[in-house]
């Protein structure tokens, strides 16, 4: 059965195949479906497929390490592919290799270790994510109370929501020179009971403000530590 038979056409929707319905894969597939994208979920486990049948519109029991199975499902026609097979390294690598050989242009792979990630990239993954490690780092920042939220990107860049340090209180951003002194950019400010505002040079920071800052990860961490 081809993709055109599995999925209806949606002019504004991306098509994504998610392979592996563990905790991570299930979360990704559900979120994509809720956002209105065309999703095909694949897993070898019949119970996992059955459990998601009522939630995801298109769920198939198949072995993604079998190239012919993927061809029959028309997986190469999907714009994006997510390989969420973390525990079985061999199955993960073979699946990525199959997708690469089929010509999929945007392959995302979940990895449980740096070695797994390096292998995934070598056999064709365009993006590698480390959900456990990334979440652990994020929670570590939140636990300390220095940041309200924290997102780090793979190129050493981060965005954080943090309390405004006292050195910025009562001053316009041009006066506190946050970018010059700390190497981060204040993107916006959130005040209690007020809408988010985009930061400008003449924006005055008040006590209790939450700052949205962006910059190199280490610079963002140092700035947040000044609270």
Secondary structure, 3 states (H helix, E strand, C coil): CCHHHHCCCCCCCCEEEEECCCHHHHHHHHHHHHCCCEEEEEECCHHHHHHHHCCCCCEEECCCCCHHHHHHCCHHHCCEEEECCCCCHHHHHHHHHHHHHHCCCCEEEECCCHHHHHHHHHCCCCEEECHHHHHHHHHHHHHCCCEEEEEECCCCEEEEEEECCHHHECCEHHHHCHHHHHCEEEEEEECCCCCCEECCCCCEECCCCEEEEEEEHHHHHHHHCCC
